[in-house]
Amino acid sequence: MFCGIMKQNHRSVQRKFKNEYGRPPPAVKSIKAWYSKFVETDSVGDLNRSGRPSVSDETIDAVRVALQRSPGKSTRRASNELRVPLEYSN
């Protein structure tokens, strides 16, 4: 399909897409990127991401106790004292 689209008149394909879907077609650069991704992975979907790291219950309790003792303490200072990376403390 992709090869057929690339061989046809570019403006003709754009016009057919707009008539069919009622919006402008994706950029050629996007289509080429999707095609390359499909050839490499057999999918155009996003790859799984690890997401936000999990935090142990002990770490959560330690943060809770520290902030109850000193509610005005900065996030950076609490992070340094508890040895919890800042990305966990947001």
PDB file of N, CA, C and O in Angstrom:
ATOM      1  N   MET A   1       0.827  -1.189   0.000  1.00  0.00           N
ATOM      2  CA  MET A   1       0.000   0.000   0.000  1.00  0.00           C
ATOM      3  C   MET A   1       0.868   1.247   0.000  1.00  0.00           C
ATOM      4  O   MET A   1       0.640   2.165  -0.788  1.00  0.00           O
ATOM      5  N   PHE A   2       1.856   1.285   0.874  1.00  0.00           N
ATOM      6  CA  PHE A   2       2.707   2.457   0.988  1.00  0.00           C
ATOM      7  C   PHE A   2       3.401   2.756  -0.331  1.00  0.00           C
ATOM      8  O   PHE A   2       3.453   3.905  -0.772  1.00  0.00           O
ATOM      9  N   CYS A   3       3.930   1.722  -0.950  1.00  0.00           N
ATOM     10  CA  CYS A   3       4.629   1.926  -2.216  1.00  0.00           C
ATOM     11  C   CYS A   3       3.688   2.487  -3.269  1.00  0.00           C
ATOM     12  O   CYS A   3       4.077   3.341  -4.066  1.00  0.00           O
ATOM     13  N   GLY A   4       2.442   2.005  -3.272  1.00  0.00           N
ATOM     14  CA  GLY A   4       1.453   2.509  -4.222  1.00  0.00           C
ATOM     15  C   GLY A   4       1.147   3.968  -3.997  1.00  0.00           C
ATOM     16  O   GLY A   4       1.000   4.739  -4.945  1.00  0.00           O
ATOM     17  N   ILE A   5       1.051   4.340  -2.745  1.00  0.00           N
ATOM     18  CA  ILE A   5       0.788   5.753  -2.419  1.00  0.00           C
ATOM     19  C   ILE A   5       1.952   6.616  -2.878  1.00  0.00           C
ATOM     20  O   ILE A   5       1.752   7.685  -3.454  1.00  0.00           O
ATOM     21  N   MET A   6       3.175   6.148  -2.621  1.00  0.00           N
ATOM     22  CA  MET A   6       4.346   6.939  -2.967  1.00  0.00           C
ATOM     23  C   MET A   6       4.499   7.085  -4.479  1.00  0.00           C
ATOM     24  O   MET A   6       5.057   8.078  -4.944  1.00  0.00           O
ATOM     25  N   LYS A   7       4.014   6.112  -5.254  1.00  0.00           N
ATOM     26  CA  LYS A   7       4.159   6.164  -6.704  1.00  0.00           C
ATOM     27  C   LYS A   7       3.090   7.043  -7.354  1.00  0.00           C
ATOM     28  O   LYS A   7       3.308   7.587  -8.436  1.00  0.00           O
ATOM     29  N   GLN A   8       1.932   7.183  -6.696  1.00  0.00           N
ATOM     30  CA  GLN A   8       0.867   7.997  -7.265  1.00  0.00           C
ATOM     31  C   GLN A   8       1.228   9.479  -7.175  1.00  0.00           C
ATOM     32  O   GLN A   8       2.146   9.874  -6.456  1.00  0.00           O
ATOM     33  N   ASN A   9       0.486  10.275  -7.919  1.00  0.00           N
ATOM     34  CA  ASN A   9       0.653  11.713  -7.871  1.00  0.00           C
ATOM     35  C   ASN A   9       0.358  12.184  -6.440  1.00  0.00           C
ATOM     36  O   ASN A   9      -0.715  11.920  -5.898  1.00  0.00           O
ATOM     37  N   HIS A  10       1.304  12.868  -5.856  1.00  0.00           N
ATOM     38  CA  HIS A  10       1.207  13.294  -4.457  1.00  0.00           C
ATOM     39  C   HIS A  10      -0.059  14.130  -4.195  1.00  0.00           C
ATOM     40  O   HIS A  10      -0.753  13.906  -3.203  1.00  0.00           O
ATOM     41  N   ARG A  11      -0.353  15.074  -5.068  1.00  0.00           N
ATOM     42  CA  ARG A  11      -1.534  15.934  -4.874  1.00  0.00           C
ATOM     43  C   ARG A  11      -2.833  15.146  -4.991  1.00  0.00           C
ATOM     44  O   ARG A  11      -3.808  15.429  -4.296  1.00  0.00           O
ATOM     45  N   SER A  12      -2.833  14.176  -5.858  1.00  0.00           N
ATOM     46  CA  SER A  12      -4.013  13.335  -6.032  1.00  0.00           C
ATOM     47  C   SER A  12      -4.295  12.543  -4.749  1.00  0.00           C
ATOM     48  O   SER A  12      -5.446  12.415  -4.331  1.00  0.00           O
ATOM     49  N   VAL A  13      -3.244  12.020  -4.138  1.00  0.00           N
ATOM     50  CA  VAL A  13      -3.398  11.259  -2.899  1.00  0.00           C
ATOM     51  C   VAL A  13      -3.880  12.182  -1.780  1.00  0.00           C
ATOM     52  O   VAL A  13      -4.758  11.810  -1.002  1.00  0.00           O
ATOM     53  N   GLN A  14      -3.307  13.385  -1.698  1.00  0.00           N
ATOM     54  CA  GLN A  14      -3.735  14.344  -0.670  1.00  0.00           C
ATOM     55  C   GLN A  14      -5.220  14.672  -0.823  1.00  0.00           C
ATOM     56  O   GLN A  14      -5.957  14.720   0.163  1.00  0.00           O
ATOM     57  N   ARG A  15      -5.649  14.895  -2.054  1.00  0.00           N
ATOM     58  CA  ARG A  15      -7.042  15.233  -2.319  1.00  0.00           C
ATOM     59  C   ARG A  15      -7.976  14.079  -1.929  1.00  0.00           C
ATOM     60  O   ARG A  15      -9.018  14.299  -1.312  1.00  0.00           O
ATOM     61  N   LYS A  16      -7.592  12.845  -2.297  1.00  0.00           N
ATOM     62  CA  LYS A  16      -8.406  11.674  -1.941  1.00  0.00           C
ATOM     63  C   LYS A  16      -8.507  11.520  -0.422  1.00  0.00           C
ATOM     64  O   LYS A  16      -9.576  11.213   0.105  1.00  0.00           O
ATOM     65  N   PHE A  17      -7.405  11.733   0.268  1.00  0.00           N
ATOM     66  CA  PHE A  17      -7.419  11.614   1.729  1.00  0.00           C
ATOM     67  C   PHE A  17      -8.360  12.656   2.339  1.00  0.00           C
ATOM     68  O   PHE A  17      -9.180  12.331   3.197  1.00  0.00           O
ATOM     69  N   LYS A  18      -8.239  13.903   1.895  1.00  0.00           N
ATOM     70  CA  LYS A  18      -9.079  14.978   2.439  1.00  0.00           C
ATOM     71  C   LYS A  18     -10.551  14.713   2.148  1.00  0.00           C
ATOM     72  O   LYS A  18     -11.399  14.955   3.008  1.00  0.00           O
ATOM     73  N   ASN A  19     -10.872  14.219   0.953  1.00  0.00           N
ATOM     74  CA  ASN A  19     -12.268  13.898   0.612  1.00  0.00           C
ATOM     75  C   ASN A  19     -12.798  12.749   1.470  1.00  0.00           C
ATOM     76  O   ASN A  19     -13.959  12.765   1.879  1.00  0.00           O
ATOM     77  N   GLU A  20     -11.959  11.759   1.740  1.00  0.00           N
ATOM     78  CA  GLU A  20     -12.375  10.588   2.501  1.00  0.00           C
ATOM     79  C   GLU A  20     -12.526  10.881   3.991  1.00  0.00           C
ATOM     80  O   GLU A  20     -13.504  10.464   4.611  1.00  0.00           O
ATOM     81  N   TYR A  21     -11.550  11.604   4.572  1.00  0.00           N
ATOM     82  CA  TYR A  21     -11.513  11.775   6.023  1.00  0.00           C
ATOM     83  C   TYR A  21     -11.871  13.180   6.501  1.00  0.00           C
ATOM     84  O   TYR A  21     -11.987  13.411   7.704  1.00  0.00           O
ATOM     85  N   GLY A  22     -12.047  14.119   5.574  1.00  0.00           N
ATOM     86  CA  GLY A  22     -12.483  15.464   5.949  1.00  0.00           C
ATOM     87  C   GLY A  22     -11.437  16.284   6.686  1.00  0.00           C
ATOM     88  O   GLY A  22     -11.777  17.239   7.383  1.00  0.00           O
ATOM     89  N   ARG A  23     -10.191  15.926   6.542  1.00  0.00           N
ATOM     90  CA  ARG A  23      -9.104  16.687   7.161  1.00  0.00           C
ATOM     91  C   ARG A  23      -7.857  16.527   6.309  1.00  0.00           C
ATOM     92  O   ARG A  23      -7.771  15.608   5.494  1.00  0.00           O
ATOM     93  N   PRO A  24      -6.888  17.422   6.495  1.00  0.00           N
ATOM     94  CA  PRO A  24      -5.658  17.311   5.702  1.00  0.00           C
ATOM     95  C   PRO A  24      -4.908  16.020   6.024  1.00  0.00           C
ATOM     96  O   PRO A  24      -4.988  15.518   7.145  1.00  0.00           O
ATOM     97  N   PRO A  25      -4.187  15.486   5.056  1.00  0.00           N
ATOM     98  CA  PRO A  25      -3.448  14.244   5.285  1.00  0.00           C
ATOM     99  C   PRO A  25      -2.228  14.490   6.170  1.00  0.00           C
ATOM    100  O   PRO A  25      -1.777  15.628   6.304  1.00  0.00           O
ATOM    101  N   PRO A  26      -1.692  13.428   6.774  1.00  0.00           N
ATOM    102  CA  PRO A  26      -0.455  13.568   7.536  1.00  0.00           C
ATOM    103  C   PRO A  26       0.693  13.968   6.613  1.00  0.00           C
ATOM    104  O   PRO A  26       0.640  13.748   5.403  1.00  0.00           O
ATOM    105  N   ALA A  27       1.713  14.547   7.195  1.00  0.00           N
ATOM    106  CA  ALA A  27       2.887  14.937   6.410  1.00  0.00           C
ATOM    107  C   ALA A  27       3.598  13.696   5.885  1.00  0.00           C
ATOM    108  O   ALA A  27       3.560  12.635   6.507  1.00  0.00           O
ATOM    109  N   VAL A  28       4.240  13.840   4.746  1.00  0.00           N
ATOM    110  CA  VAL A  28       4.979  12.740   4.142  1.00  0.00           C
ATOM    111  C   VAL A  28       6.040  12.226   5.118  1.00  0.00           C
ATOM    112  O   VAL A  28       6.279  11.021   5.198  1.00  0.00           O
ATOM    113  N   LYS A  29       6.666  13.127   5.848  1.00  0.00           N
ATOM    114  CA  LYS A  29       7.679  12.745   6.833  1.00  0.00           C
ATOM    115  C   LYS A  29       7.083  11.803   7.889  1.00  0.00           C
ATOM    116  O   LYS A  29       7.726  10.833   8.288  1.00  0.00           O
ATOM    117  N   SER A  30       5.865  12.089   8.336  1.00  0.00           N
ATOM    118  CA  SER A  30       5.196  11.232   9.322  1.00  0.00           C
ATOM    119  C   SER A  30       4.898   9.854   8.739  1.00  0.00           C
ATOM    120  O   SER A  30       5.108   8.834   9.395  1.00  0.00           O
ATOM    121  N   ILE A  31       4.417   9.835   7.523  1.00  0.00           N
ATOM    122  CA  ILE A  31       4.083   8.568   6.870  1.00  0.00           C
ATOM    123  C   ILE A  31       5.339   7.706   6.716  1.00  0.00           C
ATOM    124  O   ILE A  31       5.306   6.500   6.962  1.00  0.00           O
ATOM    125  N   LYS A  32       6.438   8.331   6.312  1.00  0.00           N
ATOM    126  CA  LYS A  32       7.685   7.586   6.160  1.00  0.00           C
ATOM    127  C   LYS A  32       8.163   7.046   7.510  1.00  0.00           C
ATOM    128  O   LYS A  32       8.660   5.922   7.583  1.00  0.00           O
ATOM    129  N   ALA A  33       8.017   7.832   8.573  1.00  0.00           N
ATOM    130  CA  ALA A  33       8.424   7.378   9.911  1.00  0.00           C
ATOM    131  C   ALA A  33       7.563   6.207  10.358  1.00  0.00           C
ATOM    132  O   ALA A  33       8.081   5.239  10.916  1.00  0.00           O
ATOM    133  N   TRP A  34       6.249   6.280  10.121  1.00  0.00           N
ATOM    134  CA  TRP A  34       5.342   5.176  10.483  1.00  0.00           C
ATOM    135  C   TRP A  34       5.726   3.905   9.716  1.00  0.00           C
ATOM    136  O   TRP A  34       5.754   2.808  10.274  1.00  0.00           O
ATOM    137  N   TYR A  35       6.019   4.080   8.433  1.00  0.00           N
ATOM    138  CA  TYR A  35       6.383   2.932   7.607  1.00  0.00           C
ATOM    139  C   TYR A  35       7.673   2.281   8.124  1.00  0.00           C
ATOM    140  O   TYR A  35       7.749   1.059   8.255  1.00  0.00           O
ATOM    141  N   SER A  36       8.674   3.100   8.414  1.00  0.00           N
ATOM    142  CA  SER A  36       9.939   2.570   8.934  1.00  0.00           C
ATOM    143  C   SER A  36       9.714   1.832  10.247  1.00  0.00           C
ATOM    144  O   SER A  36      10.269   0.755  10.465  1.00  0.00           O
ATOM    145  N   LYS A  37       8.900   2.416  11.118  1.00  0.00           N
ATOM    146  CA  LYS A  37       8.606   1.784  12.407  1.00  0.00           C
ATOM    147  C   LYS A  37       7.886   0.456  12.196  1.00  0.00           C
ATOM    148  O   LYS A  37       8.167  -0.525  12.885  1.00  0.00           O
ATOM    149  N   PHE A  38       6.966   0.428  11.250  1.00  0.00           N
ATOM    150  CA  PHE A  38       6.223  -0.809  10.959  1.00  0.00           C
ATOM    151  C   PHE A  38       7.156  -1.898  10.437  1.00  0.00           C
ATOM    152  O   PHE A  38       7.053  -3.054  10.848  1.00  0.00           O
ATOM    153  N   VAL A  39       8.065  -1.534   9.536  1.00  0.00           N
ATOM    154  CA  VAL A  39       9.005  -2.504   8.981  1.00  0.00           C
ATOM    155  C   VAL A  39       9.886  -3.085  10.095  1.00  0.00           C
ATOM    156  O   VAL A  39      10.179  -4.281  10.095  1.00  0.00           O
ATOM    157  N   GLU A  40      10.310  -2.234  11.048  1.00  0.00           N
ATOM    158  CA  GLU A  40      11.199  -2.684  12.123  1.00  0.00           C
ATOM    159  C   GLU A  40      10.476  -3.496  13.194  1.00  0.00           C
ATOM    160  O   GLU A  40      11.025  -4.471  13.707  1.00  0.00           O
ATOM    161  N   THR A  41       9.237  -3.099  13.540  1.00  0.00           N
ATOM    162  CA  THR A  41       8.575  -3.687  14.713  1.00  0.00           C
ATOM    163  C   THR A  41       7.290  -4.442  14.396  1.00  0.00           C
ATOM    164  O   THR A  41       6.694  -5.023  15.303  1.00  0.00           O
ATOM    165  N   ASP A  42       6.844  -4.453  13.150  1.00  0.00           N
ATOM    166  CA  ASP A  42       5.559  -5.045  12.755  1.00  0.00           C
ATOM    167  C   ASP A  42       4.375  -4.346  13.402  1.00  0.00           C
ATOM    168  O   ASP A  42       3.296  -4.931  13.508  1.00  0.00           O
ATOM    169  N   SER A  43       4.557  -3.106  13.835  1.00  0.00           N
ATOM    170  CA  SER A  43       3.485  -2.330  14.453  1.00  0.00           C
ATOM    171  C   SER A  43       3.809  -0.848  14.331  1.00  0.00           C
ATOM    172  O   SER A  43       4.977  -0.466  14.270  1.00  0.00           O
ATOM    173  N   VAL A  44       2.778  -0.020  14.295  1.00  0.00           N
ATOM    174  CA  VAL A  44       3.002   1.426  14.349  1.00  0.00           C
ATOM    175  C   VAL A  44       2.657   1.970  15.732  1.00  0.00           C
ATOM    176  O   VAL A  44       2.748   3.173  15.974  1.00  0.00           O
ATOM    177  N   GLY A  45       2.258   1.072  16.640  1.00  0.00           N
ATOM    178  CA  GLY A  45       1.914   1.476  17.998  1.00  0.00           C
ATOM    179  C   GLY A  45       3.153   1.861  18.796  1.00  0.00           C
ATOM    180  O   GLY A  45       4.276   1.518  18.428  1.00  0.00           O
ATOM    181  N   ASP A  46       2.930   2.578  19.892  1.00  0.00           N
ATOM    182  CA  ASP A  46       4.020   2.971  20.770  1.00  0.00           C
ATOM    183  C   ASP A  46       4.557   1.756  21.516  1.00  0.00           C
ATOM    184  O   ASP A  46       3.817   0.823  21.828  1.00  0.00           O
ATOM    185  N   LEU A  47       5.838   1.786  21.793  1.00  0.00           N
ATOM    186  CA  LEU A  47       6.452   0.736  22.582  1.00  0.00           C
ATOM    187  C   LEU A  47       6.078   0.922  24.049  1.00  0.00           C
ATOM    188  O   LEU A  47       5.782   2.036  24.482  1.00  0.00           O
ATOM    189  N   ASN A  48       6.091  -0.164  24.808  1.00  0.00           N
ATOM    190  CA  ASN A  48       5.794  -0.068  26.234  1.00  0.00           C
ATOM    191  C   ASN A  48       6.868   0.751  26.934  1.00  0.00           C
ATOM    192  O   ASN A  48       8.054   0.658  26.618  1.00  0.00           O
ATOM    193  N   ARG A  49       6.430   1.538  27.874  1.00  0.00           N
ATOM    194  CA  ARG A  49       7.361   2.342  28.663  1.00  0.00           C
ATOM    195  C   ARG A  49       7.322   1.846  30.099  1.00  0.00           C
ATOM    196  O   ARG A  49       6.337   1.254  30.541  1.00  0.00           O
ATOM    197  N   SER A  50       8.381   2.090  30.801  1.00  0.00           N
ATOM    198  CA  SER A  50       8.464   1.596  32.171  1.00  0.00           C
ATOM    199  C   SER A  50       7.547   2.363  33.118  1.00  0.00           C
ATOM    200  O   SER A  50       7.141   1.822  34.146  1.00  0.00           O
ATOM    201  N   GLY A  51       7.215   3.593  32.799  1.00  0.00           N
ATOM    202  CA  GLY A  51       6.337   4.371  33.664  1.00  0.00           C
ATOM    203  C   GLY A  51       7.061   4.882  34.895  1.00  0.00           C
ATOM    204  O   GLY A  51       8.289   4.849  34.972  1.00  0.00           O
ATOM    205  N   ARG A  52       6.302   5.341  35.830  1.00  0.00           N
ATOM    206  CA  ARG A  52       6.861   5.891  37.052  1.00  0.00           C
ATOM    207  C   ARG A  52       7.371   4.746  37.930  1.00  0.00           C
ATOM    208  O   ARG A  52       6.694   3.730  38.084  1.00  0.00           O
ATOM    209  N   PRO A  53       8.578   4.914  38.509  1.00  0.00           N
ATOM    210  CA  PRO A  53       9.117   3.852  39.355  1.00  0.00           C
ATOM    211  C   PRO A  53       8.282   3.671  40.619  1.00  0.00           C
ATOM    212  O   PRO A  53       7.709   4.632  41.134  1.00  0.00           O
ATOM    213  N   SER A  54       8.215   2.445  41.113  1.00  0.00           N
ATOM    214  CA  SER A  54       7.461   2.186  42.329  1.00  0.00           C
ATOM    215  C   SER A  54       8.288   2.598  43.547  1.00  0.00           C
ATOM    216  O   SER A  54       9.518   2.633  43.498  1.00  0.00           O
ATOM    217  N   VAL A  55       7.592   2.906  44.629  1.00  0.00           N
ATOM    218  CA  VAL A  55       8.225   3.339  45.864  1.00  0.00           C
ATOM    219  C   VAL A  55       7.752   2.401  46.966  1.00  0.00           C
ATOM    220  O   VAL A  55       6.571   2.062  47.041  1.00  0.00           O
ATOM    221  N   SER A  56       8.682   1.984  47.821  1.00  0.00           N
ATOM    222  CA  SER A  56       8.321   1.045  48.883  1.00  0.00           C
ATOM    223  C   SER A  56       7.490   1.740  49.960  1.00  0.00           C
ATOM    224  O   SER A  56       7.545   2.960  50.116  1.00  0.00           O
ATOM    225  N   ASP A  57       6.722   0.945  50.697  1.00  0.00           N
ATOM    226  CA  ASP A  57       5.926   1.477  51.808  1.00  0.00           C
ATOM    227  C   ASP A  57       6.821   2.116  52.868  1.00  0.00           C
ATOM    228  O   ASP A  57       6.440   3.108  53.489  1.00  0.00           O
ATOM    229  N   GLU A  58       8.021   1.544  53.075  1.00  0.00           N
ATOM    230  CA  GLU A  58       8.954   2.100  54.057  1.00  0.00           C
ATOM    231  C   GLU A  58       9.382   3.513  53.656  1.00  0.00           C
ATOM    232  O   GLU A  58       9.478   4.398  54.506  1.00  0.00           O
ATOM    233  N   THR A  59       9.635   3.721  52.380  1.00  0.00           N
ATOM    234  CA  THR A  59      10.025   5.044  51.898  1.00  0.00           C
ATOM    235  C   THR A  59       8.889   6.031  52.085  1.00  0.00           C
ATOM    236  O   THR A  59       9.115   7.167  52.503  1.00  0.00           O
ATOM    237  N   ILE A  60       7.681   5.612  51.783  1.00  0.00           N
ATOM    238  CA  ILE A  60       6.512   6.487  51.946  1.00  0.00           C
ATOM    239  C   ILE A  60       6.343   6.871  53.410  1.00  0.00           C
ATOM    240  O   ILE A  60       6.090   8.035  53.723  1.00  0.00           O
ATOM    241  N   ASP A  61       6.481   5.896  54.310  1.00  0.00           N
ATOM    242  CA  ASP A  61       6.362   6.180  55.744  1.00  0.00           C
ATOM    243  C   ASP A  61       7.459   7.133  56.213  1.00  0.00           C
ATOM    244  O   ASP A  61       7.191   8.049  56.991  1.00  0.00           O
ATOM    245  N   ALA A  62       8.691   6.927  55.746  1.00  0.00           N
ATOM    246  CA  ALA A  62       9.801   7.794  56.137  1.00  0.00           C
ATOM    247  C   ALA A  62       9.562   9.229  55.683  1.00  0.00           C
ATOM    248  O   ALA A  62       9.832  10.169  56.430  1.00  0.00           O
ATOM    249  N   VAL A  63       9.065   9.402  54.480  1.00  0.00           N
ATOM    250  CA  VAL A  63       8.763  10.748  53.968  1.00  0.00           C
ATOM    251  C   VAL A  63       7.642  11.378  54.783  1.00  0.00           C
ATOM    252  O   VAL A  63       7.721  12.553  55.140  1.00  0.00           O
ATOM    253  N   ARG A  64       6.619  10.621  55.074  1.00  0.00           N
ATOM    254  CA  ARG A  64       5.483  11.127  55.864  1.00  0.00           C
ATOM    255  C   ARG A  64       5.946  11.615  57.236  1.00  0.00           C
ATOM    256  O   ARG A  64       5.579  12.709  57.663  1.00  0.00           O
ATOM    257  N   VAL A  65       6.748  10.809  57.922  1.00  0.00           N
ATOM    258  CA  VAL A  65       7.237  11.167  59.258  1.00  0.00           C
ATOM    259  C   VAL A  65       8.117  12.412  59.187  1.00  0.00           C
ATOM    260  O   VAL A  65       7.976  13.319  60.007  1.00  0.00           O
ATOM    261  N   ALA A  66       9.020  12.460  58.213  1.00  0.00           N
ATOM    262  CA  ALA A  66       9.924  13.599  58.079  1.00  0.00           C
ATOM    263  C   ALA A  66       9.160  14.890  57.822  1.00  0.00           C
ATOM    264  O   ALA A  66       9.502  15.930  58.383  1.00  0.00           O
ATOM    265  N   LEU A  67       8.144  14.840  56.994  1.00  0.00           N
ATOM    266  CA  LEU A  67       7.387  16.061  56.681  1.00  0.00           C
ATOM    267  C   LEU A  67       6.434  16.447  57.812  1.00  0.00           C
ATOM    268  O   LEU A  67       6.090  17.620  57.952  1.00  0.00           O
ATOM    269  N   GLN A  68       6.009  15.483  58.612  1.00  0.00           N
ATOM    270  CA  GLN A  68       5.187  15.829  59.786  1.00  0.00           C
ATOM    271  C   GLN A  68       6.040  16.535  60.824  1.00  0.00           C
ATOM    272  O   GLN A  68       5.574  17.470  61.477  1.00  0.00           O
ATOM    273  N   ARG A  69       7.291  16.098  60.987  1.00  0.00           N
ATOM    274  CA  ARG A  69       8.202  16.741  61.939  1.00  0.00           C
ATOM    275  C   ARG A  69       8.574  18.136  61.491  1.00  0.00           C
ATOM    276  O   ARG A  69       8.648  19.049  62.314  1.00  0.00           O
ATOM    277  N   SER A  70       8.810  18.323  60.189  1.00  0.00           N
ATOM    278  CA  SER A  70       9.250  19.617  59.656  1.00  0.00           C
ATOM    279  C   SER A  70       8.468  19.934  58.392  1.00  0.00           C
ATOM    280  O   SER A  70       8.983  19.751  57.289  1.00  0.00           O
ATOM    281  N   PRO A  71       7.217  20.412  58.534  1.00  0.00           N
ATOM    282  CA  PRO A  71       6.399  20.649  57.341  1.00  0.00           C
ATOM    283  C   PRO A  71       6.952  21.730  56.403  1.00  0.00           C
ATOM    284  O   PRO A  71       6.595  21.770  55.226  1.00  0.00           O
ATOM    285  N   GLY A  72       7.809  22.593  56.914  1.00  0.00           N
ATOM    286  CA  GLY A  72       8.368  23.658  56.073  1.00  0.00           C
ATOM    287  C   GLY A  72       9.616  23.244  55.324  1.00  0.00           C
ATOM    288  O   GLY A  72      10.180  24.047  54.580  1.00  0.00           O
ATOM    289  N   LYS A  73      10.059  22.020  55.501  1.00  0.00           N
ATOM    290  CA  LYS A  73      11.288  21.530  54.871  1.00  0.00           C
ATOM    291  C   LYS A  73      11.092  21.473  53.352  1.00  0.00           C
ATOM    292  O   LYS A  73      10.038  21.077  52.854  1.00  0.00           O
ATOM    293  N   SER A  74      12.136  21.880  52.640  1.00  0.00           N
ATOM    294  CA  SER A  74      12.042  21.851  51.174  1.00  0.00           C
ATOM    295  C   SER A  74      12.091  20.408  50.673  1.00  0.00           C
ATOM    296  O   SER A  74      12.617  19.516  51.338  1.00  0.00           O
ATOM    297  N   THR A  75      11.539  20.212  49.506  1.00  0.00           N
ATOM    298  CA  THR A  75      11.542  18.891  48.880  1.00  0.00           C
ATOM    299  C   THR A  75      12.964  18.429  48.628  1.00  0.00           C
ATOM    300  O   THR A  75      13.293  17.262  48.840  1.00  0.00           O
ATOM    301  N   ARG A  76      13.812  19.354  48.172  1.00  0.00           N
ATOM    302  CA  ARG A  76      15.206  19.011  47.879  1.00  0.00           C
ATOM    303  C   ARG A  76      15.935  18.567  49.141  1.00  0.00           C
ATOM    304  O   ARG A  76      16.664  17.575  49.125  1.00  0.00           O
ATOM    305  N   ARG A  77      15.738  19.296  50.230  1.00  0.00           N
ATOM    306  CA  ARG A  77      16.423  18.947  51.477  1.00  0.00           C
ATOM    307  C   ARG A  77      15.928  17.593  52.016  1.00  0.00           C
ATOM    308  O   ARG A  77      16.727  16.754  52.432  1.00  0.00           O
ATOM    309  N   ALA A  78      14.621  17.397  52.001  1.00  0.00           N
ATOM    310  CA  ALA A  78      14.067  16.119  52.459  1.00  0.00           C
ATOM    311  C   ALA A  78      14.584  14.981  51.588  1.00  0.00           C
ATOM    312  O   ALA A  78      14.889  13.901  52.094  1.00  0.00           O
ATOM    313  N   SER A  79      14.683  15.214  50.293  1.00  0.00           N
ATOM    314  CA  SER A  79      15.179  14.199  49.367  1.00  0.00           C
ATOM    315  C   SER A  79      16.622  13.826  49.707  1.00  0.00           C
ATOM    316  O   SER A  79      16.977  12.647  49.734  1.00  0.00           O
ATOM    317  N   ASN A  80      17.443  14.831  49.964  1.00  0.00           N
ATOM    318  CA  ASN A  80      18.847  14.574  50.309  1.00  0.00           C
ATOM    319  C   ASN A  80      18.966  13.822  51.636  1.00  0.00           C
ATOM    320  O   ASN A  80      19.738  12.870  51.740  1.00  0.00           O
ATOM    321  N   GLU A  81      18.210  14.242  52.645  1.00  0.00           N
ATOM    322  CA  GLU A  81      18.299  13.624  53.963  1.00  0.00           C
ATOM    323  C   GLU A  81      17.823  12.166  53.948  1.00  0.00           C
ATOM    324  O   GLU A  81      18.407  11.313  54.615  1.00  0.00           O
ATOM    325  N   LEU A  82      16.778  11.890  53.195  1.00  0.00           N
ATOM    326  CA  LEU A  82      16.209  10.545  53.156  1.00  0.00           C
ATOM    327  C   LEU A  82      16.816   9.675  52.054  1.00  0.00           C
ATOM    328  O   LEU A  82      16.491   8.495  51.927  1.00  0.00           O
ATOM    329  N   ARG A  83      17.684  10.269  51.276  1.00  0.00           N
ATOM    330  CA  ARG A  83      18.305   9.573  50.143  1.00  0.00           C
ATOM    331  C   ARG A  83      17.265   8.992  49.189  1.00  0.00           C
ATOM    332  O   ARG A  83      17.366   7.850  48.743  1.00  0.00           O
ATOM    333  N   VAL A  84      16.265   9.817  48.895  1.00  0.00           N
ATOM    334  CA  VAL A  84      15.219   9.454  47.936  1.00  0.00           C
ATOM    335  C   VAL A  84      15.396  10.376  46.740  1.00  0.00           C
ATOM    336  O   VAL A  84      15.341  11.595  46.901  1.00  0.00           O
ATOM    337  N   PRO A  85      15.610   9.827  45.534  1.00  0.00           N
ATOM    338  CA  PRO A  85      15.780  10.700  44.353  1.00  0.00           C
ATOM    339  C   PRO A  85      14.575  11.620  44.178  1.00  0.00           C
ATOM    340  O   PRO A  85      13.445  11.233  44.472  1.00  0.00           O
ATOM    341  N   LEU A  86      14.820  12.835  43.702  1.00  0.00           N
ATOM    342  CA  LEU A  86      13.750  13.821  43.539  1.00  0.00           C
ATOM    343  C   LEU A  86      12.636  13.337  42.645  1.00  0.00           C
ATOM    344  O   LEU A  86      11.481  13.691  42.884  1.00  0.00           O
ATOM    345  N   GLU A  87      12.923  12.527  41.604  1.00  0.00           N
ATOM    346  CA  GLU A  87      11.831  12.061  40.733  1.00  0.00           C
ATOM    347  C   GLU A  87      10.825  11.225  41.485  1.00  0.00           C
ATOM    348  O   GLU A  87       9.686  11.109  41.033  1.00  0.00           O
ATOM    349  N   TYR A  88      11.190  10.633  42.618  1.00  0.00           N
ATOM    350  CA  TYR A  88      10.239   9.888  43.450  1.00  0.00           C
ATOM    351  C   TYR A  88       9.436  10.812  44.341  1.00  0.00           C
ATOM    352  O   TYR A  88       8.325  10.475  44.750  1.00  0.00           O
ATOM    353  N   SER A  89       9.989  11.973  44.646  1.00  0.00           N
ATOM    354  CA  SER A  89       9.379  12.819  45.673  1.00  0.00           C
ATOM    355  C   SER A  89       8.348  13.784  45.136  1.00  0.00           C
ATOM    356  O   SER A  89       7.789  14.554  45.918  1.00  0.00           O
ATOM    357  N   ASN A  90       8.065  13.787  43.849  1.00  0.00           N
ATOM    358  CA  ASN A  90       7.053  14.711  43.293  1.00  0.00           C
ATOM    359  C   ASN A  90       5.662  14.252  43.585  1.00  0.00           C
ATOM    360  O   ASN A  90       4.699  14.910  43.192  1.00  0.00           O
TER     361      ASN A  90
END
